[in-house]
Amino acid sequence: MLLNRDISWLGFNVRVLQEASDPTVPLYERIKFLSIFSSNLDELFRVRYPYIVALGKLDTKIKKQARLELNEDIPAKIQTEINRQLEIYGHILKEEIIPQLKEHNICFYYNSQIREEHTREIKEIFLSQILSFIQPLYLDGKVKQKFIPENGKLYMIISLKDTEPGTLKHAVVNIPSDKLQRFFILSPIDNCRYVIFIDDIIRCNLESLFPSLEIQGIYNIKFNRNSELFLNDELSGNLLLKIEKQLHKRDLGAPSRLLYESTMPRNVQLLLASLFELNFEEMFAGDRYHHLSDLSSFPKFNENLTYPNIKPLILPELTDCADIFKVLNTKDILLHLPYQSYNPVLSFFNQAAVDTGVTDIYITLYRVATESHIVNALISAAKNGKRVIAFIELKARFDEANNIKWSKKMKNAGITIIYSIPNIKVHSKIAIIRKNTGSQVLSYALLSTGNFNEVTAQFYTDHVLMTTDPSIIKELLQLFKLLQKNNTLGFRPKPVFDKLLISQFNMLAQFEKLIENEIQKAKSGQKALIRIKINNLEEAHLIELLYKASEAGVTIQLIVRSICCLVPGIKGISTNITVKRLVDRYLEHTRFFIFGTDHDAEVIMGSADWMNRNIHHRIEVCVPITSNYCKKELMDYFNFQWHDTAKTREILGSGEMQTAGNETENSVNAQQSIYQYLQKKAQYV
């Protein structure tokens, strides 16, 4: 029994909405959660929804072969659920957020009457800052012009009446929020600061664009287009060039959603459907303002309405140490981001770039920062005569252009670049540095649950292990050699990995073995326990194994942030499985696995979620934790999150969520508890 992955994902977006409505969350942070909700929904329509609609049109025989739901209209269920969520969204924004902004003397013009005092200022902004970016086009009549709306861009459809012949025509006006800004600050009145959408500044000045025509109606629209890259012939030719060509087409892909203002009359809807060859399931009625992911840029006037700054902790052993490699020669380092500083990771690469003993650097790159310190360190290392080998995944969704840009700079600097492998994404986050001391060659490995990205490290929770374990080093070097010589025929012969868990090779078998070990413990009357912290749980075979373990008597505790296709609490199937979802200030991104009780637990961390794509179509790396103090930290970390009563929700068999405890002043907040725990350890180490 499996829950539909997209319905489950929508449950995660509900959890995001709950944070936007939570009065204990600072007001600007609640606005940010509204932005995240909108951004998530946009990605659904850019990537998943076209695929879902296509699946819905398959015949029964093919659906059976693909193990798809036969009796459910999934697109219709998704539409219904999205409409329900958007109603909640509108209520939170209009009935909760905007009134509370006003209580703090911040007046947000949201489909409201513009004060007379601001009309001249709005006109001046339009004429001096916006007008040059406006391109009106007629959609019908003698002066009809070709209009191709771009993905995610905002437009207004204007119904116009010619006063002489009395005919109705329609025009489109772009809203250049992508080139300018979405929000403008107007002059304060009566101690209240005013914020207005660029949409409304244009709306107030449309008569100057159509001076001889009578405006009958104004309706905001937004298109989402299918933005997945289709590389059917990627087995041959230059993959980099093919991706570059596809990127130019991404914003002009097939329409997946037209979001239109709900006041738009039927005749205008039909005109747009005809012009853009849209089906009913691709048209969604919405509020006046679209693309509210832009709320992330809402002007901030009061820093007291945001989360207080929390200074990342510095590991005591690194506080006064200028040589990170000297510390690594004595012990493993395990970082918990963003509670602890990302500086040791930056130091790992920065020091390697200038250390005269360092001879080689190996790294895999999936998503890097736009202005990456790490990549700049790699470039410096290459210019300093070190051999740098970088695997760059060109197919990292929505980061393809950034990765291509960096790959060219790195190649020009003398770095050996290994590009994407056809049909497989390399999603692992690993690096090795090799250093010749004169008497011996030392190697240092870095393995992370998250990307080598110093920006996301500030608000994604992740773990980073730095180690000199020779067995880990040996197998990572073996993997890099495989990536270097890989061809389109696959990995032949397949190597053997004993320490690391690597998808395509041994990961699935190792997880099977670990689950089976717990099943045998339960059958022999011993305490059996599986604890997993993960972003997504979808892979059917592993879910079936968890069901099997549950019915054997294994206690299974899962913390799953987003997609969870496993159905907990079903008698005879998943009685002993409990699933929780945690959403708070930081985006939960960690992935680790604990098999067994505290005294004999096997603890593993890495880059892999339990999804089809991660297990079967990517290169992922997970690493067993051997250091006792590192194992204890991860187990304590899990326990803090499992006993959270403030921000966790238990996922029920229906897919619904219920609170994990009483949200009172005495509730336990895991993210706060983890920071305090690490802070205390830092003081007493």
C-alpha positions in Angstrom: 0.0 0.0 0.0 1.5 3.4 -1.1 0.2 6.9 -0.9 0.4 9.0 -4.1 3.7 10.9 -4.1 2.2 14.2 -5.3 -0.7 14.2 -2.9 1.8 13.5 -0.1 4.0 16.4 -1.3 1.0 18.7 -1.2 0.7 17.7 2.5 4.2 19.1 3.0 3.0 22.4 1.4 0.1 22.5 3.9 2.7 22.2 6.6 4.5 25.3 5.2 1.1 27.1 5.2 0.7 26.2 8.9 4.0 28.1 9.7 2.7 31.1 7.8 -0.4 31.1 10.0 1.5 30.4 13.3 1.2 33.5 15.5 4.4 32.4 17.4 6.4 32.9 14.2 7.7 36.5 13.6 5.6 38.4 11.1 8.1 38.8 8.4 9.0 35.1 8.7 5.4 34.2 8.2 5.5 36.2 5.0 8.5 34.2 4.0 6.6 31.0 4.5 3.9 32.3 2.2 6.6 33.0 -0.4 8.0 29.4 0.0 4.5 28.0 -0.5 4.1 29.9 -3.7 7.6 28.9 -4.9 6.9 25.3 -4.2 3.6 25.4 -6.1 5.4 27.0 -9.1 7.9 24.2 -9.2 5.1 21.6 -9.1 3.5 23.2 -12.2 6.9 23.6 -14.0 8.0 20.0 -13.4 5.6 17.5 -12.0 2.1 18.6 -13.2 2.7 18.1 -17.0 4.0 14.6 -16.1 0.9 13.9 -13.9 -1.5 15.0 -16.6 0.3 12.9 -19.2 0.1 9.8 -16.9 -3.7 10.4 -16.4 -4.2 10.0 -20.1 -2.5 6.5 -20.3 -4.7 3.5 -20.9 -5.4 1.0 -18.2 -3.0 -1.6 -19.5 0.0 0.7 -19.4 -1.1 2.0 -16.0 -1.0 -1.5 -14.7 2.4 -2.1 -16.1 3.7 1.1 -14.4 1.9 0.3 -11.1 -0.1 3.5 -11.3 -3.4 4.3 -9.6 -6.2 2.9 -11.9 -9.4 4.3 -10.3 -8.2 7.8 -9.3 -8.2 10.9 -11.3 -5.0 12.3 -9.8 -4.9 15.6 -11.7 -8.5 16.3 -10.5 -7.6 15.5 -6.9 -4.5 17.7 -7.2 -6.5 20.6 -8.6 -9.1 20.2 -5.8 -6.4 20.1 -3.1 -4.5 23.1 -4.6 -7.7 25.2 -4.7 -8.4 24.3 -1.1 -4.9 25.4 -0.1 -5.1 28.6 -2.1 -8.2 29.5 -0.2 -6.3 29.0 3.1 -3.4 31.0 1.6 -5.7 33.9 0.7 -7.2 33.9 4.2 -3.8 33.9 5.9 -2.5 36.8 3.8 -5.6 39.0 3.7 -7.2 38.3 7.1 -4.0 37.7 9.2 -0.8 39.1 7.7 -2.0 42.4 6.2 -4.0 43.5 9.3 -1.0 42.6 11.5 1.3 44.6 9.2 -1.0 47.6 9.7 -0.7 47.1 13.5 3.0 47.7 13.0 2.3 50.8 10.9 3.0 49.0 7.6 0.2 49.6 5.1 0.2 47.1 2.2 -1.9 48.1 -0.8 -3.5 44.7 -1.6 -6.4 45.1 -4.0 -7.4 48.2 -2.1 -8.2 51.9 -2.8 -5.1 54.0 -3.4 -5.0 57.1 -1.2 -5.3 60.4 -3.1 -2.0 61.6 -1.5 -0.2 58.8 -3.4 -1.7 59.2 -6.9 0.9 61.8 -8.1 3.8 59.8 -6.7 2.6 56.6 -8.3 2.3 58.4 -11.7 5.8 59.8 -11.3 7.2 56.3 -10.5 5.4 54.9 -13.6 6.7 57.6 -16.0 10.3 57.7 -14.7 11.0 54.1 -13.7 8.6 51.7 -15.3 7.2 52.9 -18.6 10.4 52.2 -20.6 10.0 48.5 -19.7 6.4 48.2 -20.9 5.5 46.6 -24.2 1.7 46.6 -25.0 0.5 44.1 -27.6 -2.9 43.6 -29.2 -4.3 40.1 -29.2 -7.1 40.5 -31.7 -8.4 42.8 -34.4 -6.6 44.3 -37.3 -3.5 45.1 -35.3 -3.1 41.6 -33.8 0.5 40.9 -32.8 2.1 37.6 -31.9 2.3 37.1 -28.1 4.3 34.3 -26.5 4.1 34.5 -22.7 7.3 33.4 -20.9 7.4 31.0 -18.0 6.6 32.7 -14.7 6.3 36.2 -16.1 3.4 38.4 -15.2 1.0 40.1 -17.6 -2.2 42.0 -17.7 -5.0 41.3 -20.2 -6.9 44.5 -21.0 -10.4 44.5 -22.5 -10.7 47.7 -24.6 -13.6 49.4 -26.4 -13.1 51.6 -29.4 -15.4 54.6 -28.7 -16.0 55.2 -32.5 -17.0 51.8 -34.0 -17.8 50.4 -30.5 -15.8 47.2 -31.1 -14.1 45.2 -28.3 -10.5 44.3 -28.6 -7.9 42.9 -26.2 -4.3 43.8 -25.4 -1.6 42.4 -23.2 0.7 44.4 -21.0 3.8 42.9 -19.4 4.5 43.5 -15.7 8.3 43.9 -15.6 8.8 42.7 -12.0 11.7 40.5 -13.1 13.6 43.5 -14.5 12.7 46.0 -11.8 11.2 45.1 -8.5 7.8 43.7 -7.4 7.3 46.2 -4.5 7.7 49.9 -4.3 7.8 52.0 -1.1 5.7 55.1 -1.1 5.8 58.2 1.1 4.6 57.6 4.7 1.3 59.1 5.7 0.3 59.5 9.4 3.3 57.5 10.6 2.4 54.6 8.3 4.8 53.2 5.7 3.1 52.2 2.5 4.1 49.4 0.1 2.5 48.9 -3.4 2.8 46.2 -6.1 4.4 47.2 -9.4 1.2 45.6 -10.8 -1.0 48.3 -9.2 1.3 51.2 -10.3 0.8 50.0 -13.9 -2.9 49.4 -13.4 -3.3 53.0 -12.2 -1.7 54.3 -15.4 -3.1 52.2 -18.1 -5.1 55.0 -19.6 -1.8 56.7 -20.8 -1.0 53.5 -22.8 -4.4 53.4 -24.5 -5.5 57.1 -24.7 -8.1 56.7 -27.4 -9.7 53.5 -26.0 -12.1 52.9 -23.2 -10.8 50.3 -20.7 -13.5 47.7 -19.9 -11.6 45.3 -17.8 -8.1 44.5 -16.4 -7.1 40.9 -15.5 -3.7 39.7 -14.3 -2.4 36.4 -15.6 0.7 34.2 -15.3 1.9 31.2 -17.3 3.8 28.3 -16.0 5.5 26.2 -18.6 6.9 22.7 -18.6 10.5 23.4 -17.6 11.9 19.8 -17.4 14.8 19.2 -19.8 14.2 16.5 -22.3 17.4 15.0 -23.6 16.2 12.0 -25.6 19.5 11.7 -27.5 21.8 12.4 -24.6 23.6 9.1 -25.2 25.5 10.6 -28.0 27.2 14.0 -28.7 28.2 16.8 -26.4 25.8 16.9 -23.4 27.0 20.3 -22.3 26.0 21.9 -25.7 22.7 20.0 -25.7 21.8 21.3 -22.2 22.7 24.8 -23.2 20.4 24.6 -26.2 17.5 23.2 -24.1 18.0 26.0 -21.5 17.0 28.6 -24.1 13.8 26.7 -24.7 12.9 26.2 -21.0 10.8 29.4 -20.6 8.9 28.6 -23.8 8.0 25.0 -23.1 4.5 23.7 -23.4 2.0 25.6 -21.1 1.3 23.6 -17.9 -0.8 26.3 -16.1 -2.6 29.5 -16.9 -3.3 31.3 -13.6 -5.9 34.0 -14.2 -7.7 36.6 -12.1 -11.0 35.1 -11.0 -13.0 38.2 -12.2 -12.0 37.5 -15.8 -15.2 36.9 -17.9 -15.7 33.7 -19.7 -15.2 35.2 -23.2 -11.7 36.4 -22.3 -10.9 33.0 -20.8 -12.0 31.3 -24.0 -9.9 33.8 -26.1 -6.8 32.9 -24.1 -7.6 29.2 -24.3 -7.9 29.5 -28.1 -4.8 31.6 -28.5 -2.5 29.3 -26.4 -4.3 25.9 -27.1 -5.0 25.3 -23.4 -7.1 22.5 -21.9 -9.5 23.0 -19.0 -7.2 21.3 -16.5 -4.4 23.8 -17.4 -6.5 26.9 -16.4 -6.7 27.9 -12.8 -8.7 30.9 -11.3 -6.7 32.8 -8.7 -6.5 36.1 -6.9 -5.4 39.4 -8.5 -1.7 39.0 -7.6 0.3 36.0 -8.9 3.8 34.9 -8.4 3.7 35.6 -4.7 7.0 33.9 -4.2 8.1 37.5 -4.6 6.9 38.1 -1.1 10.4 37.0 -0.1 11.5 40.5 -1.2 8.8 42.3 0.7 10.4 45.5 2.2 11.6 45.1 5.8 11.1 48.1 8.1 11.3 46.4 11.5 14.0 43.9 12.3 12.1 42.9 15.4 9.6 41.2 13.1 12.2 38.6 12.0 13.9 35.7 13.7 16.7 36.9 16.0 20.2 36.4 14.6 21.8 33.2 15.9 25.5 33.1 15.6 26.8 29.8 14.2 28.9 27.9 16.7 32.6 27.3 16.2 34.0 23.9 17.2 36.4 24.5 20.1 39.2 22.4 18.5 39.1 24.8 15.5 38.8 28.1 17.4 42.5 28.9 17.6 43.8 26.5 14.9 45.1 27.8 11.6 45.6 24.3 10.2 42.5 22.2 9.8 44.5 19.3 8.5 46.5 19.1 11.7 43.2 18.6 13.6 42.0 16.0 11.1 45.1 14.0 11.7 43.9 13.5 15.3 40.1 13.0 15.0 37.1 13.1 12.8 35.1 16.3 12.5 31.3 16.2 12.3 29.5 19.5 11.6 25.8 20.2 12.1 24.7 23.0 9.8 23.6 25.8 10.2 23.9 25.5 14.0 27.7 25.3 13.5 29.8 27.5 11.3 30.4 26.5 7.7 33.9 28.1 7.9 35.7 24.7 8.5 34.4 23.5 5.1 35.6 26.7 3.5 38.9 26.4 5.3 39.2 22.8 4.0 39.3 24.0 0.4 40.9 27.4 1.0 43.9 26.0 2.9 44.3 23.2 0.3 44.5 25.9 -2.4 47.7 27.4 -0.9 49.2 24.5 1.1 52.4 23.7 -0.7 52.1 20.1 0.3 48.7 19.5 -1.3 49.0 17.8 -4.6 45.5 16.7 -5.6 41.9 17.8 -5.0 38.9 15.7 -6.1 35.3 17.0 -5.8 31.8 16.4 -7.0 29.6 19.5 -7.6 25.8 19.4 -7.8 24.6 22.9 -6.8 27.1 25.6 -6.0 26.6 29.2 -4.9 26.3 31.8 -7.6 29.5 33.4 -6.3 31.1 30.3 -4.9 34.1 30.7 -2.6 34.7 26.9 -2.9 34.9 27.0 -6.7 37.2 30.0 -6.5 39.4 28.1 -4.1 39.6 25.2 -6.6 40.5 27.7 -9.4 43.3 29.1 -7.1 44.5 25.6 -6.4 44.8 24.8 -10.1 46.6 28.0 -10.7 49.0 27.2 -7.9 50.0 24.0 -9.7 47.8 21.4 -7.9 45.9 18.8 -9.8 42.2 19.5 -9.4 39.6 17.1 -10.7 36.0 18.2 -10.5 32.9 16.3 -11.5 30.1 18.7 -12.4 26.5 17.6 -12.7 25.1 19.6 -15.6 21.6 18.2 -15.1 21.0 19.7 -11.6 17.5 21.0 -12.2 17.3 24.9 -12.4 21.0 25.1 -11.7 22.2 24.0 -15.1 23.1 27.5 -16.3 25.1 28.3 -13.1 26.9 24.9 -13.3 27.7 25.4 -17.0 29.1 28.9 -16.2 31.4 27.6 -13.5 32.5 24.6 -15.5 33.8 26.8 -18.2 35.7 29.0 -15.8 37.2 26.0 -14.1 38.2 24.4 -17.3 39.9 27.7 -18.4 41.8 27.7 -15.1 43.3 24.2 -15.8 40.9 22.1 -13.8 40.1 18.7 -15.2 36.4 18.7 -15.7 34.3 15.5 -15.7 30.8 16.2 -17.1 27.5 14.5 -16.5 27.0 10.8 -17.1 24.2 10.0 -19.5 21.0 8.8 -17.8 22.5 9.1 -14.3 22.8 12.1 -12.1 25.7 12.3 -9.7 24.1 13.7 -6.6 26.8 12.7 -4.0 28.6 15.5 -2.1 32.2 14.3 -1.7 35.7 15.6 -1.8 39.2 14.4 -1.2 42.4 16.3 -0.6 45.8 14.5 -0.9 48.9 16.0 0.7 52.6 15.0 0.5 54.4 15.8 3.7 57.8 14.6 2.4 57.7 11.4 4.4 54.2 10.2 3.6 51.1 11.0 1.5 48.1 11.9 3.7 44.5 12.0 2.5 41.5 13.9 3.8 37.9 13.2 2.9 34.8 15.3 3.2 31.3 13.8 2.9 28.2 15.9 3.2 24.4 15.5 3.2 24.1 18.8 1.4 25.7 20.7 -1.5 29.0 22.5 -1.4 27.1 25.8 -1.1 28.0 28.4 1.5 24.7 30.3 0.9 22.3 27.4 1.5 24.5 26.3 4.4 23.1 29.3 6.4 19.5 28.0 6.4 19.6 24.3 5.4 20.2 21.7 8.1 22.9 19.3 7.0 25.8 17.2 8.3 29.4 17.3 7.1 31.9 14.6 8.0 35.6 15.2 7.6 37.8 12.2 8.1 41.2 10.5 7.4 39.7 7.0 7.6 41.9 5.1 5.0 39.1 2.7 4.0 36.8 5.6 3.2 39.6 7.4 1.3 40.4 4.3 -0.7 36.8 3.7 -1.8 36.2 7.4 -2.6 39.3 7.4 -4.9 37.9 4.3 -6.5 34.6 6.1 -7.2 36.4 9.1 -8.7 38.4 6.8 -11.0 35.1 5.2 -12.1 33.6 8.6 -12.8 36.6 9.6 -14.8 36.7 6.6 -17.1 32.9 6.0 -17.3 31.4 5.6 -20.8 27.9 5.2 -22.1 28.0 1.4 -21.6 27.8 1.8 -17.9 30.2 0.8 -15.0 32.0 -2.3 -16.3 33.2 -4.3 -14.4 31.3 -3.2 -11.3 33.6 -2.6 -8.4 33.1 -3.8 -4.9 32.5 -1.3 -2.1 32.7 -2.6 1.5 32.7 0.6 3.6 30.6 3.1 1.7 27.1 2.7 0.5 27.0 3.8 -3.1 23.9 3.7 -5.3 24.3 1.7 -8.6 26.6 -0.6 -6.7 25.8 -1.7 -3.1 23.5 0.8 -1.4 20.2 -1.0 -1.9 21.7 -4.3 -0.8 23.3 -2.8 2.3 20.0 -1.2 3.4 18.2 -4.5 2.8 20.8 -6.2 5.0 20.5 -3.6 7.8 16.7 -3.9 7.8 16.9 -7.7 7.8 19.2 -7.6 10.8 16.6 -5.7 12.8 13.9 -8.1 11.7 16.0 -11.1 13.0 16.6 -9.3 16.3 12.8 -8.8 16.8 12.1 -12.4 15.9 14.6 -13.5 18.5 13.0 -11.4 21.2 15.6 -8.6 21.2 14.8 -4.9 21.1 14.8 -3.9 17.4 14.7 -0.3 16.3 15.0 1.6 13.0 15.3 5.4 13.0 15.5 7.4 9.8 15.7 11.1 9.1 15.1 11.8 5.4 13.6 14.3 3.0 11.6 12.0 0.8 10.4 8.4 1.1 9.0 6.9 -2.1 11.0 3.8 -3.2 8.5 0.9 -3.2 10.9 -2.0 -2.4 12.4 -0.2 0.7 8.9 0.7 1.9 7.8 -2.9 1.6 10.9 -3.9 3.7 9.9 -1.4 6.3 6.4 -2.9 6.3 7.9 -6.3 6.7 10.0 -5.1 9.6 7.1 -3.5 11.3 5.0 -6.7 11.3 8.1 -8.6 12.6 8.0 -6.3 15.7 10.6 -3.7 14.8 9.8 -0.3 16.1 10.3 2.2 13.2 10.5 5.9 13.7 10.6 8.1 10.6 11.1 11.8 10.2 10.2 12.6 6.6 10.1 16.2 5.5 8.3 16.1 2.2 7.1 13.1 0.2 6.1 10.1 2.2 4.4 7.3 0.2 4.6 4.9 3.2 1.3 4.6 5.0 1.7 4.3 8.7 -0.5 2.7 11.3 -2.3 0.2 9.2 -3.2 -2.9 11.1 -1.3 -5.9 9.8 1.0 -3.8 7.7 2.6 -0.9 9.4 1.3 -1.0 13.0 4.8 -0.3 14.5 5.7 2.6 12.1 5.3 6.2 13.2 6.0 9.1 10.7 6.6 12.7 11.7 7.2 15.8 9.6 9.2 18.8 10.9 9.0 22.3 9.4 10.6 25.2 11.2 13.0 28.2 10.8 15.6 26.1 9.0 14.8 23.8 6.0 15.3 20.3 7.2 17.7 18.7 4.7 19.7 16.1 6.7 19.7 12.5 5.7 20.8 9.8 8.2 19.9 6.3 9.3 20.1 4.6 12.6 19.7 0.8 12.8 19.7 -0.7 16.3 19.6 0.6 19.8 22.0 3.0 21.4 24.6 0.5 22.5 24.9 -1.3 19.2 23.5 1.1 16.6 24.8 1.4 13.1 24.7 5.1 12.1 24.9 6.2 8.5 24.7 9.6 6.9 24.8 10.7 3.3 23.2 12.3 0.2 20.5 9.8 -0.6 16.8 10.0 0.0 14.8 6.9 -0.4 13.3 7.7 -3.8 13.4 5.8 -7.1 15.6 8.5 -8.6 18.1 8.4 -5.7 18.4 4.6 -5.4 18.2 3.6 -9.1 19.1 6.6 -11.3 21.8 8.6 -9.4 25.2 8.2 -7.8 24.7 8.7 -4.1 27.2 8.2 -1.3 26.4 7.3 2.3 29.0 6.7 4.9 28.9 4.7 8.2 29.9 6.8 11.2 32.6 5.0 13.2 33.6 7.6 15.8 31.6 7.0 19.0 31.2 10.7 19.8 30.0 11.4 16.2 27.5 8.6 16.4 26.2 9.9 19.8 25.7 13.3 18.4 23.6 12.1 15.5 21.5 9.8 17.8 21.0 12.7 20.2 20.1 14.9 17.2 17.4 12.5 16.1 16.0 12.2 19.6 15.6 16.0 19.9 13.6 16.0 16.7 11.6 13.0 17.6 10.5 14.5 20.9 9.7 18.0 19.4 6.2 19.1 20.3 6.3 22.5 18.8 7.0 22.1 15.1 6.5 18.4 14.3 3.3 16.9 13.0 2.6 13.2 12.9 1.5 11.9 9.5 -1.6 9.7 9.8 -2.5 6.8 7.5 -4.9 9.1 5.6 -2.0 11.5 4.8 -3.5 14.1 7.2 -1.3 15.5 9.9 -1.9 16.0 13.7 0.1 17.9 16.2 2.8 15.9 18.0 2.1 17.6 21.3 0.7 20.7 23.0 1.9 23.9 21.4 2.3 25.7 24.7 5.0 27.8 26.4 6.4 24.4 27.7 6.5 22.8 24.2 9.9 21.4 23.0 11.4 23.0 19.9 13.9 20.7 18.3 15.9 23.3 16.4 16.3 25.4 19.5 17.2 22.3 21.6 19.9 21.2 19.1 21.5 24.6 19.1 21.6 24.7 22.9 22.9 21.1 23.0 25.8 21.9 20.6 26.4 25.2 22.4 26.8 23.3 25.7 29.1 20.7 24.2 31.2 23.5 22.8 31.7 25.0 26.3 32.8 21.7 27.9 34.9 20.0 25.3 
